[in-house]
């Protein structure tokens, strides 16, 4: 994300995650550059799964996806809108 900011300083990131801890961590690091759903990151209920689908389409409406190597969610969102997808490694 820092590399993206170096290239495009006005970048904001939509964060789709099933971890409330990750939402907090990323907001602590990147502040207002992080946009995320106000829905609780809970996927064990029908409502939680519906929110996940909504988030996938929000993610698909971005310009580029930075995702983990194990994220079929990110790959699917990239395919929905045919946008670039980059695997991020530690």
N, C-alpha and C positions, 0 to 999 in steps of 0.2 A: 504494500500500500504506500509505503514511503517512496518507492521508485515511481509509482504513478503520480504522486504529489510532486516529485522532482520534475517530471515531464509536463504535468498539468496542474499547476498550483491551485486552481480553482475547483478541483475535483471534490465531490462528495461521494460517499459510499452508502449503498443500501445494504444493510446487514441482515441476511436471512439465516437464522440459527435456531436450534432447539435448545439452546443453553442460555438461561438468564445470566449466569456468571460471565459468559462470553460477551453478552450485550454490555454488561457493566464494564468489563475489562477494556473493550474496544472504545467505549465512550470515554473512559478515563484517559486513554491514549490519544484519541483523535477528536475528542470533544464534539462540537456541533457538525463536524464533517460526517458523522455517522447518523444515518437515517435508518430507523428500524420500526417494526410494527409495535404497536402498544399492546397487542395480544400477548398473553402469557405463553411462553415457549413450552407448551404441553401438548404432546402428540398422542396421549393415551385415551383420548375421548373422541367421539364423532366431531364435536365442535373444534377440538384441537386439530384434527386432521383437515377439517374444512379451512381453518385458518392457514394451515400449511400449504394447501393448494392455492389459496389467495396470495400468499407470500411468493409462491413459485411464479405466478403470473406477474407480480410486481417486479421480481428479480428479472424476469424475461423482458421487461420493458426498459432495462438499463442499456448502456452502450457496450459494456464488456463485463464478463464475470470472472472474478478471481475465486477459485474454489479449491477445496482439498482434493487429493488424489482419490479418496474413497467416496466422493460425493456424487452419487447418481442424480441427486436433486439438482445440483448446479449444472450438470451436463444436460439434463432434461430441459431446464430453463433456457439454456443457451440454444438448444435445438428448436424450441418453440418459436423463437424470433430470429434464428440464424445469426446470432451475435458471437463475437470472439469469446473463447473460453481459455483461460490460462490456469494451469495447475500450480498452486503455490506450495512450496516445500519449506521446511524449517531450515 
